[in-house]
Amino acid sequence: MIRVAILGGGIGAQHLYAYQTLEAFTVTHLADQDDDRRATLCGDTIIGLTDIDAALEADVDLIDICLPPHLHAPVAIKALEAGKHVICEKPLATSLAQVDAIAAAAQAAGKQVFPVFQYRFGPAFAQLSALRTAGLTGAPRAAALETHWNRGADYYAIPWRGTWAGEQGGAVLGHAIHAHDLLSHFMAPITSVTARLATLVNPIETEDTAALLFDLEGGALAASSITLGNARDETRLRFVYEHLTATSHTNPYAPGEGAWTFTARDPDQQGQVDQVVRDTPLGASGFAGFLTEVAKALQDQPNAAVTLADGVASIALVTAIYASHRNGAPVTLPLPPDHPLYHGWQP
């Protein structure tokens, strides 16, 4: 049994519910400064805390960090130094310097770090992975991503949101980071980005609108459209491969669910595609799917867990996006160690 302490009861509540569906974990501690929320989540079985350091000192194997972004890296490093494995909500860090520090702490402690990219787990992505394994997709050619969500005054009533000091970034960091991870994971790594960012929807410090063009390894191209001013929350993905086009539903928070279409470019191959889709074991979705793979990793079993390297790549991409916007030019990945934004993109 993997013993867990959750830090933060906001998104941490969804983590808790996922843990409670899995036999591999037991949540023994939860830290949150909101008395009512902490009491509701902890009930009679979980030890409630108000102090992060007390949670880090607890007899647990895994610290699950669900705090505001500016706390992610320093708390992750403290947890590793305390001898705990770490799960960390997105973004893993807010600079390349921080991710390097996390990696160094993980290596020194001999512990693992799992950045949270739960969107990878769902029926459609299990089916897409099976189609790739079966050789029915071919090489990536093009992709279109839409992160079109609705955020207004109620969302930004939480003081740290929409600020550089608290949130450390806008829609690129806090919203579309998932879609970009899916692009890198299911199409190909991103090798270059050209970015335009704007603040058009809300009176906030950070961006709430973006248009991005990506070059992918192997030559494919992708476009990402981002707004927090849509009429409703929608995420739409279209991945065009050499032999197949995969098009998502518009489910904003679980894009791997809903009715996807997998269309063979050659109609004679559609039967094979449909057969693979029908025969694919679907597994767990969202946080439950993510945590299932974490458990396998911690138990030294074959797994598809999100890795520290995945989190590092996501922060490098965010850095490149901000650099491209400010310089008005494409930025190539990987970034050099002496990149001007190595210590952060915050103004």
N, C-alpha and C positions, 0 to 999 in steps of 0.2 A: 504494500500500500504506500503510495507516494503522498506524503503529508505536505499541505499547501497553506501558505498565508497569503491572503489577497490584500493588497494595499489600494484602497479606494473603492467605494461602493456605488459609483455611478455606472460606468460600463462594466465595472467589476461585478455588478449584480448579474449580468448576462453570463459572465465567466462562471459565477457560482452555480447558476442553474445548469450550465453544461457539465460542470464537475459532478453535480449530483446525479447525472444520468450515467456516469461511468464508474465502473467498479475499481479502476486502477488508482483512483485518487480519494483522499479524504481532506476536506478543508477544515482545518483546526482553528485558524485565527483569521480575523478580518479587521482591518484598521480603517476607520473613517471618523472624521471629526463631527459629522452630523449625527447627533444622538438618536433621533428618531429612525433615520435610515439604518444606522448601525444595529439598533435593537431589532428592527424588522428583519434584517438579513441574517443576523446571528441566531435569533431565537434562543433555544435552550441548549443547543448543541455546539455552537461555535463561540470561541472566546473573542469577545469584542475589545478592541484597543483603540486608543486615540493617538498613540505615538508610533511613528514609523520605526524608530530604533528598537522599541520593545518587540515589534514583529520580527525584525531582523535577528534578534536574540532568541527567538522562540525555537523550540525543538521541531523544526520543519525541514523538509528537503528542498522545497521549491518556493520562491517568492514570485508572486504574480503582480506586476506593477501596472496599476490602472489609475495613475495620477495625472495631473496636468503635464503637458509636454516638457516644460522647462525642468521638471523634476526627474524625468526618465533616466537620463544618463547618470547623474550623481547617485541616485538611489540604486540603480543597477550595479554600479561599481561597489557601493557599500555592501550590497547583498552578496556579491561575488566574494568580496574580502571576508565576509562572514561565513563563507563556505557553503553557500546555497546556489542551486541552479536558479535560473531566472527566465521568466516569461515577461515580456515587456510589450505593452500596447504601442501602436504606432503613434508618432514616429519613434523609432528606437532611440534617436538622439537628434540634436539640432546643429550638429557640425561634424565634419570629417574628423576633427581632432577628438571629439567625444567618442566616436565609434572606434577609433584607434585605441583610446583609453579603455573602453569596454573590452575590446579584444585582448588587450594586454592583461587586464584583470582576470578575464576568463581563463587565459592560458596559465597564469600564475596559480590560480585556484584549482585548475583541473576540472572546471565546471562548464556546463553548457548554457547557452543563451538562445532563446526562441522568440524572435520578433513575431508579433501577432499579425498574420495575414490570413484570417479565417475565410476570406472569400474564395480561396483556392479550393475549398472543400464543398462539394455539392454534386448532385447527380449529373448535371451537364458536363462538369469538368472531369468527372470519372469517365464519362462516355467519350469526351474529346481525347483524353489520355489514351483510352483504349484504341481509338481510331488512329492516333499517331503511331502507337505500338504496332498496329496491324498494317502500317504502311499505306493507309488510305487517304492521308492528308497531303503528302508531298511537302515541298519546301514552302515556307511562308512567303507571301507575295505582298499583302497590304492589310491594314487594319484600321478600323474607325472606332473610337471610344467616345461615349458621351456620359459625362458625369454631370447631370442636369438636376440639381436639387434645389430645395426651397428653404432658405434660412432668413429669418427676420428678427425683429427686435426681441422676441421672447428667447430665441436661441442665444443672442448676444447679451442677455441680461446677466449671465454668469460673468463676473468681472474680468476674468483672465482671457475670455474668448475675444477674438478679433484684435488682439493686441500683440505687438512684437515681444513684449516682456513676458507675457503669459503663454500665449499659444505658439509664439516663435515663427509663425507663418500663417498663410491663409488657405484657400481652397486647394492649392497645389500640395500642401503638406498634410492637411487634415482630412481631405475628402477624396481627391483623385489619386492619392498614393496607392490605393487598393487597385484601381483599374490599371495603373502603370505596372504594378507588380504582376498582375495577370498577363499583361502584354509580354513582359520579359520572360515569364515562366512558361507560357503556353505557345508563344510565337518564337521569339529569339531575343537575346540580350540587345539592349539599346546602345548604339555606338556614337550617336550624335543627336543633339536637340537644338531646335530653333524655337524660341519662346516669346510670346507677347502676353503680358499680364495687365490687369486693370482692376480698379475698384469702382464698380458701377451700380451695385445693388443696395449696399448698406453703408452707413456712415462709420466705417471701421478703419483701422490702420492698415490692415493686411488686404491682399487681393481676394476678390470673390469671383473673378472672371479670368479665363485664360484660353488661349489658342496655341497649341503646340504641334510641331512637326518633328517626328522621330525617324532617324535612319536606324535600321536593325542589322545585326550581324547577318551576312549573307546577301544583303542588298535590298531587303523588303523595306517598305515605307509605311508609316502609321501616322494618323492624326488624332489628337485628343482635344475635345471641346469640353470646357468646364464653365459652369455658371451656378451660382447659388440663388438665382432669380427666376428659376423655372416655376411654372404653375404648381407642380407637384414633384415629389422626389422620384427620379427615374435614372436608371443606369442602363445603357444599351451598348453592347459589344458586337462587333462583326470582325471575325478573323477569316481572311481569305488566304487559302493555301493553294498550292499548285493544282491539287485534284479535288478540293473540297472547300465549301464555304460554311462556316458555323456562325449562326446569328442568335443572339440571346433574346430572352424576354426582357422586360424593363424593370424587374424587381430590383429596387435600389440597394437593399442591404443584404441580399442573398442572390447575387447574379448567377450563381451556379444552379439555382432552382428555377422553376417556371418552365414554360414550353419553349425549348430551343429547337431550331431547325438545323439539320446537317444535310447539306445538299451536295451531291457529287456533281462535278463538272461534266463528267461523262455519264449520261443516263444509264448506261449499261452497268455501272458500278454502284448504282443506288441500292440495289438489293443487298450487296455486301455491307454497305454502310448501315443500312437499316438493321441488318442482322447483328452487327457488332453493338449497335446502340441498344437493341433489345436484350442482348446477352450480358451486358456489363453489370457486375455487382455494384450497387450504388454507394454503399457505406454511409457513414454519418456526415452531416452537413455542418457548415458554419463552425462555431466554437467547439462543438462536440467532435467534429471531424479533425479540427486542428489539434485538440487535446489528445485525441486517440493516437495521433502520430507522435506527439510529445512523449506520451507514456511508452511507446515502443522504443523511442530513442533512449530514454532513461533506463530502459530494461535491456539495452543492447540487442534489440531485435531489428530486422530490416524495417525501414520506415521511410515515409515521405514528409518528415517534419520540416517546417520552415527553419532555415539555418541562420546563424549569425551572418554568414556571407550574404544571404538574401537581404538582411536588414542593412548591411553596409552598402550594398548596391542601391537600395532605395534612397538612402541619404545622399549618396554620390549623385544620383539623378536629380534630386531636389536641388542640390547645390548647383548643378549644371544648368537647371532651368532658371534659377534666379540670376546666375551669371550671364546667361544668354539674353535675358530680358534687359538687364542693365547695360550690357555692352552692345546690344542691337546686332548680334552676330551669332552664328552657330557655335556650339561648344562641343568638343569631342570628348568621348569617354573611352578609357578611364582617365580621371583627372590626375595631374601630376601632384606629388607630395607638396610642392611649393605653390599650389594654386592660391590666388589671392583670397578666396573665400574658405580656405581650409579651416579657419577658426570660427566660421559661421557666416550666414547670409543676412543676418539681421542688420538693419540700417544703423 
